[in-house]
Amino acid sequence: MQRISVLKPDGTPVMPTKRTRADKWVQQGKAVWVKTKLRIKAVQLLVEPSNTKTQSIVIGIDPGKHHSGMACLSSQSTLFLGHLELPFKRVRKRMDDRRMMRRARRSRRINRKLPFHLRSHRQKRFDNRRQTKLAPSIKANRDLELRVTTELCKLYPVSSIVFEYVKADVDLTSGRKKARSGKGFSAVMVGQKYVLKQLKQLAPVKTLLGWQTAQIRRAQGLIKSKDKTLQAPESHAVDGIALAASEFVSYQRVGKDSMQWVGQVNITPSPFEVIARPAYSRRQLHLMVPAKGGIRRKYGGSKIHHHNLRKGDLVWAEKKGIRYMGYVSGDTKTQVSVSDSNWKRIAQFSAKKVQLAYRSVGFLVSKPKNMLVLNASSVKD
């Protein structure tokens, strides 16, 4: 049975409850339904709870380059499953475009009729070949995982976080794994130090290696899909479950000559969400192609100029008697463009028939009806 997040009157999370009990509290006037950034159902109590004791709730994070899996569970039930569509490719392409446009602007500024020593070449302000900052594409990946984890910590009393640590050196010329020599690292590994430091501010963090995750996953009877792009729990969220389950089960020596799994975790059906970032363009100094007459139109940003909406707002829209739910992606003087969770435009709707549901929080959340594939023996009532 689905568990509902419960918040105290001051917003502090306590142990989740059953849906029937949450409905009863709302009917009796003891609680109210609240909106959450991840669109997870939650109630906020209007009176102090009689019991504030908490059990262990663990978040498991399986980081990736293009997709990440997350899970939040207690020993009794699975609370949340997430599949993150990471913005790596999009951020990398836009950084390449920005560099190209910047170089084009600088080249236009230089008068090549002058001798070289008289041209307006700007000298470097620092040695940019010795930078230690994260690449923007990698930082964007880790920041999305961090933001989702932060929101989960606001909804559940999280006791610990388990993060899958990657140890893989890669030959930068061929892209193939090689013996660890310290000369090259995978893109996933580069941002780990940054995100682990941030996660430790939310809850105690534990790391596991990939083979340990696979071992626990098989022991729990979880089936993993080979299709990494599949937006289903079987692609990446199962690894998040295995990571979180490591806090409740372990492979230990029993007796002198035997090893077995000790502990128990109850893996149950739970809400599954696909989460991504809105793909709207950032504000640009200039467009790539100049407009006629030299006057360039405004481009980029999250502002809607003609209506009281912002890009990324979740809205209800009606057209020809059919109601749609989607995200605001653009506008004209009389119409609003509404897109689905993949940022593909559904249609343009009359602004008068568009109703705001959720303000933009920087997430595109969709809830596929895919259910987690489990071995029947691993589900315990």
LINGIVEN-V454516 format. One record per residue. N is the residue number from 1. PSI is psi in degrees with one decimal (999 if undefined). OMEGA is omega in degrees with one decimal (999 if undefined). Layout:
n | psi | omega
N | PSI | OMEGA
N | PSI | OMEGA
//
This chain:
n | psi | omega
1 | 138.1 | -178.0
2 | 138.2 | 177.3
3 | 142.0 | -177.3
4 | 133.8 | 177.7
5 | 139.2 | -178.0
6 | 131.7 | 178.3
7 | 142.7 | 174.3
8 | 169.7 | 179.1
9 | -29.2 | 178.8
10 | 4.3 | 177.8
11 | -1.4 | 178.4
12 | 132.3 | -178.8
13 | 144.7 | 172.2
14 | -176.0 | -175.8
15 | 137.7 | 179.0
16 | 163.9 | -176.9
17 | 174.0 | 178.7
18 | 155.6 | -179.4
19 | -39.4 | -178.4
20 | -39.6 | 179.5
21 | -38.7 | 178.3
22 | -42.1 | 177.1
23 | -39.4 | -179.6
24 | -41.7 | 178.4
25 | -41.6 | -179.1
26 | -42.0 | 179.3
27 | -34.4 | -179.3
28 | -2.5 | 179.8
29 | 16.9 | 180.0
30 | -12.3 | -177.6
31 | 164.6 | 176.9
32 | 149.8 | 175.0
33 | 140.7 | 179.6
34 | 150.1 | 176.6
35 | 141.0 | 178.2
36 | 154.4 | -176.4
37 | -28.1 | 178.2
38 | 5.1 | -179.2
39 | 33.5 | 173.1
40 | 135.8 | 180.0
41 | 133.9 | -179.3
42 | 148.9 | 174.4
43 | 147.2 | 175.2
44 | 124.6 | -179.1
45 | 144.6 | 175.7
46 | -10.1 | 177.4
47 | 157.8 | 179.2
48 | 135.8 | 179.7
49 | 152.3 | -179.6
50 | -22.8 | -178.0
51 | 124.7 | -179.1
52 | 15.9 | 177.6
53 | 142.3 | -178.7
54 | 152.7 | 174.2
55 | 175.0 | -179.3
56 | 125.5 | 172.9
57 | 126.4 | -170.8
58 | 140.6 | 174.2
59 | 128.5 | 175.3
60 | 131.2 | -177.6
61 | 121.0 | 175.2
62 | 93.9 | -174.9
63 | 152.2 | 177.9
64 | -172.8 | 179.0
65 | -38.7 | 179.7
66 | -25.4 | -179.7
67 | 147.3 | 175.2
68 | 152.1 | 177.4
69 | 142.3 | 179.7
70 | 151.8 | 176.4
71 | 148.0 | 176.6
72 | 123.0 | -177.2
73 | 157.4 | 171.0
74 | -177.9 | 179.7
75 | -18.0 | -175.6
76 | -27.1 | -175.7
77 | 158.8 | 173.8
78 | 126.5 | -173.2
79 | -33.7 | -173.8
80 | 140.1 | 172.0
81 | 135.8 | -178.0
82 | 142.9 | 174.9
83 | 113.7 | -175.2
84 | 124.8 | 173.3
85 | 104.0 | -172.6
86 | 147.6 | -173.6
87 | 23.8 | -172.5
88 | -54.0 | -175.6
89 | -43.6 | -176.3
90 | -42.7 | 180.0
91 | -41.2 | -179.7
92 | -42.7 | 179.5
93 | -41.1 | -177.9
94 | -32.2 | 174.4
95 | -37.3 | 175.8
96 | -42.6 | 178.5
97 | -40.5 | -179.8
98 | -41.2 | 178.6
99 | -40.6 | 179.8
100 | -43.9 | -179.5
101 | -36.4 | 178.4
102 | -42.5 | 179.2
103 | -35.3 | 177.9
104 | -40.4 | 178.4
105 | -40.7 | -179.4
106 | -37.3 | 179.8
107 | -33.2 | 178.7
108 | -24.0 | -177.0
109 | -21.9 | -173.6
110 | 130.1 | 175.5
111 | 104.3 | -174.5
112 | -1.4 | 176.1
113 | -18.0 | 179.5
114 | 157.7 | 172.3
115 | 155.8 | -172.9
116 | -41.1 | -175.2
117 | -8.6 | 178.5
118 | -3.9 | -179.3
119 | 160.6 | -174.9
120 | 57.1 | 174.2
121 | 126.8 | 178.3
122 | 129.4 | 179.6
123 | 151.4 | 179.5
124 | 140.3 | -179.6
125 | -19.8 | 178.7
126 | 166.8 | -179.9
127 | 95.3 | -176.3
128 | 13.1 | 174.8
129 | 4.5 | -179.3
130 | 43.3 | -178.3
131 | 149.2 | 178.0
132 | 2.9 | -177.9
133 | 162.1 | 177.9
134 | 148.2 | 171.7
135 | 139.0 | -177.3
136 | -36.1 | -179.1
137 | -41.0 | 179.9
138 | -41.1 | 179.3
139 | -38.2 | 178.4
140 | -39.2 | 177.0
141 | -51.6 | -176.7
142 | -33.1 | 179.7
143 | -36.3 | 178.3
144 | -42.7 | 176.0
145 | -40.5 | -179.2
146 | -39.8 | -180.0
147 | -42.3 | 179.3
148 | -41.1 | 178.2
149 | -40.9 | 178.9
150 | -41.2 | 179.4
151 | -37.7 | 177.8
152 | -36.0 | 178.3
153 | -21.8 | 176.4
154 | -18.5 | -176.3
155 | -24.6 | -178.2
156 | 147.2 | 176.3
157 | 79.1 | -174.0
158 | 129.4 | -178.6
159 | -26.3 | 179.7
160 | 162.1 | 178.9
161 | 132.7 | 178.4
162 | 123.6 | -173.6
163 | 132.0 | 178.6
164 | 117.8 | -176.9
165 | 135.7 | -176.9
166 | 129.6 | 172.6
167 | 92.8 | -178.6
168 | 117.4 | 172.4
169 | 143.3 | -175.2
170 | 136.6 | 173.7
171 | 118.5 | -174.0
172 | -18.5 | -179.7
173 | -42.4 | -177.3
174 | -20.8 | -177.5
175 | 4.8 | -177.5
176 | 150.0 | 177.3
177 | 146.2 | 178.5
178 | 175.4 | 178.0
179 | 144.1 | -175.8
180 | 111.2 | -180.0
181 | -7.2 | 178.1
182 | 5.2 | -176.5
183 | -22.4 | -178.2
184 | 149.3 | -178.1
185 | 155.5 | 177.8
186 | 160.1 | -178.9
187 | -30.0 | 179.6
188 | -35.6 | -173.3
189 | -27.4 | -172.7
190 | -42.0 | -175.8
191 | 3.3 | -175.1
192 | -41.8 | -178.2
193 | -40.4 | -179.9
194 | -49.3 | -174.3
195 | -33.5 | 178.6
196 | -37.0 | 177.5
197 | -38.8 | 179.6
198 | -39.2 | -178.7
199 | -32.2 | -179.1
200 | -18.9 | 176.9
201 | -14.6 | 179.9
202 | -42.1 | -177.4
203 | 163.4 | 175.1
204 | 138.6 | -174.4
205 | 136.3 | 175.7
206 | 144.6 | -179.8
207 | 144.9 | 174.0
208 | 154.9 | 175.6
209 | 166.2 | -175.2
210 | -40.2 | -178.4
211 | -30.4 | 177.1
212 | -38.5 | 176.5
213 | -45.3 | -179.8
214 | -36.9 | -179.7
215 | -45.1 | -180.0
216 | -38.3 | 179.8
217 | -44.3 | 179.3
218 | -36.9 | -179.8
219 | -29.8 | 179.5
220 | 0.6 | 177.7
221 | 24.3 | -179.4
222 | 139.9 | -178.5
223 | 128.5 | -178.8
224 | 132.4 | 179.7
225 | 147.2 | 176.2
226 | -14.1 | 178.3
227 | 103.6 | -175.3
228 | -20.9 | -178.7
229 | -5.1 | -177.3
230 | 126.4 | 178.8
231 | 73.3 | -177.9
232 | 158.4 | -180.0
233 | -27.9 | -175.5
234 | -15.1 | -175.4
235 | -52.1 | -177.0
236 | -29.6 | -176.4
237 | -27.9 | 178.7
238 | -33.3 | 176.7
239 | -34.4 | 174.6
240 | -39.0 | 177.1
241 | -45.2 | -179.0
242 | -40.2 | 179.6
243 | -45.3 | 179.6
244 | -35.7 | -179.0
245 | -19.0 | -179.4
246 | -18.0 | 177.8
247 | -13.7 | -176.0
248 | -22.9 | 179.7
249 | 151.7 | 178.5
250 | 154.6 | 179.9
251 | 110.6 | -172.2
252 | 160.8 | 176.5
253 | 129.2 | 177.5
254 | 114.6 | -175.0
255 | -160.5 | -177.0
256 | -36.2 | -170.2
257 | 16.6 | -176.8
258 | 149.5 | 176.7
259 | 142.4 | 176.9
260 | 166.2 | 179.4
261 | 132.1 | -178.7
262 | 136.0 | -179.3
263 | 175.6 | -177.3
264 | 139.5 | 173.9
265 | 136.6 | -176.6
266 | 106.9 | -179.1
267 | 117.6 | -174.7
268 | 159.9 | 172.2
269 | 141.8 | -176.1
270 | 167.7 | 176.3
271 | 137.0 | 177.8
272 | 129.8 | -176.5
273 | 141.9 | 171.4
274 | 121.8 | -172.4
275 | 133.8 | 178.4
276 | 172.9 | 175.5
277 | 146.2 | 173.6
278 | 141.8 | -174.7
279 | 22.9 | -180.0
280 | 152.8 | -175.6
281 | 145.4 | 173.3
282 | 162.4 | 178.5
283 | 136.0 | -177.8
284 | 146.2 | 177.2
285 | -43.2 | 177.6
286 | 157.4 | 169.9
287 | 165.0 | -179.7
288 | -41.4 | -177.4
289 | 119.4 | 179.8
290 | 144.3 | 177.5
291 | 160.8 | 179.0
292 | 137.2 | -178.5
293 | -4.2 | 177.5
294 | 2.1 | 179.5
295 | 116.6 | -175.9
296 | 139.9 | -179.8
297 | 159.9 | 176.7
298 | 138.9 | -178.1
299 | 137.5 | 175.1
300 | 174.1 | -178.4
301 | 169.9 | -177.1
302 | 6.0 | -175.5
303 | 140.0 | 170.8
304 | 124.9 | -168.5
305 | -24.1 | -170.5
306 | -9.3 | -175.4
307 | 164.9 | -177.8
308 | 58.2 | -178.9
309 | 165.2 | 174.2
310 | 153.2 | 176.1
311 | 134.9 | -177.6
312 | -8.2 | 175.8
313 | 138.0 | 175.7
314 | 125.4 | -173.5
315 | 158.1 | 165.7
316 | 133.9 | 179.8
317 | 142.2 | -177.1
318 | 138.1 | 177.6
319 | 124.6 | -179.6
320 | 39.1 | 177.2
321 | 3.1 | -179.2
322 | 132.6 | 179.5
323 | 134.5 | 178.4
324 | 153.1 | 172.4
325 | 128.1 | -178.4
326 | -169.6 | -174.8
327 | 138.9 | 178.9
328 | 128.1 | -179.0
329 | -5.2 | 179.5
330 | 178.5 | -179.4
331 | 164.0 | 167.2
332 | -169.5 | -178.4
333 | -30.7 | -175.9
334 | -11.3 | -174.1
335 | 159.7 | 177.5
336 | 130.2 | 176.5
337 | 130.1 | -180.0
338 | 130.4 | -177.5
339 | 162.4 | 178.4
340 | -172.3 | -176.0
341 | -14.0 | 174.5
342 | 9.7 | 179.8
343 | 31.9 | 172.9
344 | 128.0 | -172.9
345 | 129.2 | 176.3
346 | -52.7 | 179.5
347 | 175.2 | 170.8
348 | 130.8 | -175.3
349 | 150.7 | 173.5
350 | 134.8 | -176.9
351 | -27.2 | -179.7
352 | -18.4 | -177.9
353 | 22.5 | 178.0
354 | 124.8 | -176.4
355 | 129.2 | -177.8
356 | 133.4 | 175.9
357 | -52.3 | 179.1
358 | 137.7 | 171.8
359 | 151.8 | -178.9
360 | 131.7 | 177.2
361 | 11.6 | 179.5
362 | 12.4 | 177.7
363 | 142.6 | 165.7
364 | 112.4 | -174.2
365 | 124.5 | 172.6
366 | 151.9 | -175.2
367 | 81.4 | 176.8
368 | 156.0 | -179.1
369 | 17.6 | 177.8
370 | 136.9 | 178.8
371 | 151.1 | -179.2
372 | 129.8 | 178.6
373 | 117.9 | -177.5
374 | 152.4 | 167.8
375 | 131.4 | -174.3
376 | -31.6 | -177.4
377 | -14.2 | -176.7
378 | -10.9 | -179.4
379 | 121.3 | -177.7
380 | 136.2 | 179.2
381 | 999 | 999
//
